[in-house]
């Protein structure tokens, strides 16, 4: 058994060795230009996603039509723009 006064050590600073910082030179990233005919993105929606999208589009169209009938000039133009976009 050890006897005597025990006291905490205070004021001690521990340091970790640190590697020196060096500058790194990197060339900026340059994407390869692609013509629009080279890129073909395809998205496949599940039947649940298609149903959700249809419902969302219907809701948006109904709100636009309702606001269009209410005299909002911007809302009156929206269905015409949507119909033109669908026809393309």
Backbone bond lengths (Angstrom), bond angles and torsions (degrees), N, CA, C in turn:
res aa  C-N    CA-C-N  psi(-1)  N-CA   C-N-CA  omega(-1)  CA-C   N-CA-C  phi
1 X - - - 1.439 - - 1.518 109.10 -
2 X 1.379 114.92 138.70 1.458 119.96 -179.19 1.506 108.02 -102.11
3 X 1.266 115.67 134.84 1.455 118.88 178.92 1.511 109.57 -121.85
4 X 1.303 116.31 157.34 1.456 120.47 178.74 1.516 110.94 132.92
5 X 1.298 114.09 177.73 1.465 119.47 179.95 1.537 109.84 -81.07
6 X 1.336 114.92 138.28 1.455 120.91 177.68 1.535 107.33 -116.49
7 X 1.332 116.72 130.98 1.465 119.34 178.23 1.527 108.99 -135.22
8 X 1.306 115.72 151.89 1.450 121.51 -179.45 1.525 110.08 -77.26
9 X 1.321 115.17 147.00 1.452 120.60 176.61 1.523 107.08 -87.30
10 X 1.300 118.88 128.31 1.460 122.37 -178.98 1.516 109.70 -127.25
11 X 1.340 114.55 159.15 1.450 119.90 175.48 1.519 113.94 80.00
12 X 1.319 118.40 17.16 1.458 121.42 179.98 1.528 108.64 -96.93
13 X 1.315 116.90 133.28 1.455 121.53 178.09 1.508 108.94 -115.39
14 X 1.347 115.49 126.32 1.453 120.88 177.69 1.527 107.98 -100.87
15 X 1.304 115.90 135.43 1.458 118.97 178.66 1.520 110.20 -122.47
16 X 1.322 115.70 149.64 1.453 122.26 176.31 1.520 107.67 -106.67
17 X 1.320 117.81 142.17 1.457 118.50 176.31 1.532 110.09 -66.04
18 X 1.311 116.72 139.38 1.450 122.28 -177.67 1.518 109.49 -120.21
19 X 1.334 115.13 133.35 1.464 119.33 177.64 1.525 108.53 -72.23
20 X 1.334 117.82 145.14 1.457 119.91 179.52 1.533 110.75 -67.58
21 X 1.315 115.86 146.78 1.457 121.81 -179.95 1.518 108.66 -83.72
22 X 1.324 114.78 130.20 1.465 119.25 178.23 1.519 109.02 -120.59
23 X 1.306 116.12 148.24 1.458 121.08 179.52 1.528 109.35 -76.92
24 X 1.328 115.97 140.76 1.446 121.79 178.86 1.523 107.71 -118.72
25 X 1.303 115.73 128.52 1.459 119.83 178.49 1.519 108.63 -100.07
26 X 1.330 116.30 124.93 1.461 121.19 179.91 1.516 108.85 -127.28
27 X 1.314 115.17 142.55 1.450 120.09 175.74 1.528 108.09 -80.82
28 X 1.327 118.00 140.76 1.468 118.91 177.87 1.520 110.84 -65.84
29 X 1.328 115.74 147.56 1.462 121.89 179.94 1.515 109.38 -70.93
30 X 1.305 116.21 132.17 1.455 120.94 176.07 1.523 108.60 -123.62
31 X 1.320 115.38 114.40 1.451 120.31 179.92 1.518 110.19 -71.98
32 X 1.313 115.42 147.46 1.454 119.87 177.02 1.523 108.79 -75.32
33 X 1.309 117.50 129.50 1.464 118.38 178.74 1.527 110.63 -67.18
34 X 1.320 115.54 137.85 1.455 121.02 179.24 1.516 108.88 -124.55
35 X 1.295 115.50 136.95 1.455 118.03 174.64 1.518 108.10 -79.89
36 X 1.312 116.40 154.34 1.460 120.03 -176.80 1.527 112.20 -64.11
37 X 1.330 117.94 -22.19 1.460 119.40 179.38 1.531 111.89 -77.18
38 X 1.339 117.77 -18.54 1.460 121.63 178.99 1.529 112.50 -80.52
39 X 1.322 117.27 -23.68 1.454 121.63 -173.38 1.524 109.31 -97.22
40 X 1.317 115.62 126.50 1.458 120.87 175.96 1.512 108.24 -133.15
41 X 1.327 115.65 104.73 1.452 121.07 176.90 1.517 108.52 -97.83
42 X 1.305 115.84 133.84 1.453 120.85 179.38 1.516 108.54 -126.12
43 X 1.314 115.83 132.89 1.456 121.21 178.70 1.517 108.06 -122.01
44 X 1.313 116.21 130.63 1.460 121.55 177.44 1.525 107.47 -112.63
45 X 1.326 116.23 120.04 1.453 120.91 179.56 1.520 109.98 -99.77
46 X 1.317 115.88 140.22 1.459 119.91 175.26 1.525 108.49 -69.07
47 X 1.317 116.77 165.26 1.465 119.84 179.67 1.526 110.54 -63.28
48 X 1.328 117.73 -34.31 1.468 120.62 177.99 1.528 110.22 -66.40
49 X 1.336 116.49 -41.76 1.469 120.26 178.87 1.520 110.67 -66.87
50 X 1.329 117.82 -38.26 1.463 121.37 177.73 1.526 110.69 -64.02
51 X 1.329 116.50 -41.52 1.466 120.51 178.48 1.525 110.65 -64.13
52 X 1.328 116.01 -42.02 1.466 120.63 179.06 1.526 110.45 -64.35
53 X 1.319 116.92 -43.14 1.460 121.26 179.30 1.526 110.69 -63.27
54 X 1.312 117.49 -43.01 1.469 121.38 178.55 1.524 110.87 -61.60
55 X 1.324 116.54 -43.62 1.462 120.64 179.36 1.527 110.85 -64.45
56 X 1.302 116.48 -40.65 1.462 121.01 179.28 1.522 110.93 -64.93
57 X 1.326 116.77 -43.91 1.464 120.44 178.57 1.521 111.11 -64.46
58 X 1.328 117.22 -39.91 1.464 120.80 179.03 1.524 110.30 -64.04
59 X 1.317 117.04 -42.91 1.465 121.21 179.55 1.518 110.21 -62.92
60 X 1.321 116.30 -45.22 1.465 120.89 179.72 1.527 110.23 -61.25
61 X 1.316 116.73 -43.35 1.461 121.33 -179.70 1.530 110.44 -64.77
62 X 1.342 117.19 -41.95 1.465 120.88 179.81 1.519 111.04 -63.56
63 X 1.327 117.76 -42.55 1.460 121.23 179.23 1.520 109.96 -64.53
64 X 1.332 117.36 -43.27 1.458 120.92 179.71 1.522 111.04 -62.71
65 X 1.330 116.72 -42.37 1.462 120.09 179.30 1.521 111.40 -66.17
66 X 1.333 116.53 -40.22 1.464 120.95 179.49 1.530 110.05 -63.55
67 X 1.336 116.72 -45.83 1.458 120.03 179.29 1.523 110.91 -68.45
68 X 1.325 117.15 -33.33 1.458 120.96 178.43 1.512 111.61 -64.44
69 X 1.317 116.07 -38.52 1.473 119.48 177.75 1.519 110.86 -70.26
70 X 1.344 116.17 -23.08 1.465 120.39 -177.46 1.512 113.61 -81.36
71 X 1.319 119.16 -1.89 1.455 120.52 175.97 1.516 114.62 101.67
72 X 1.329 118.59 6.09 1.459 121.13 177.75 1.528 107.98 -79.85
73 X 1.344 119.06 109.25 1.467 121.06 -174.79 1.533 113.57 -59.65
74 X 1.323 116.79 -38.19 1.465 118.98 179.77 1.528 110.20 -66.02
75 X 1.315 116.68 -40.76 1.462 120.79 178.87 1.520 111.40 -68.46
76 X 1.322 117.75 -28.37 1.460 120.29 177.78 1.524 111.07 -68.69
77 X 1.328 117.25 -32.16 1.464 121.05 -179.37 1.531 112.50 -80.57
78 X 1.315 118.36 -24.06 1.461 122.31 -174.46 1.532 113.01 -59.89
79 X 1.327 121.36 -49.19 1.474 119.06 179.48 1.522 112.83 -59.93
80 X 1.313 116.84 -34.87 1.469 119.34 178.48 1.522 110.59 -65.15
81 X 1.315 117.02 -41.17 1.465 120.76 178.16 1.527 110.71 -65.36
82 X 1.341 116.79 -42.11 1.469 120.12 179.83 1.525 110.92 -63.89
83 X 1.333 116.78 -42.44 1.462 119.72 179.72 1.521 110.89 -64.99
84 X 1.319 117.48 -37.96 1.458 120.73 178.17 1.523 110.70 -66.00
85 X 1.328 116.61 -37.49 1.469 120.20 -179.58 1.528 110.63 -69.18
86 X 1.317 117.50 -35.51 1.471 121.59 -179.54 1.522 110.09 -69.47
87 X 1.313 117.23 -35.57 1.458 121.21 -177.96 1.530 112.54 -70.26
88 X 1.325 117.92 -21.70 1.481 120.31 -176.59 1.492 112.11 -68.21
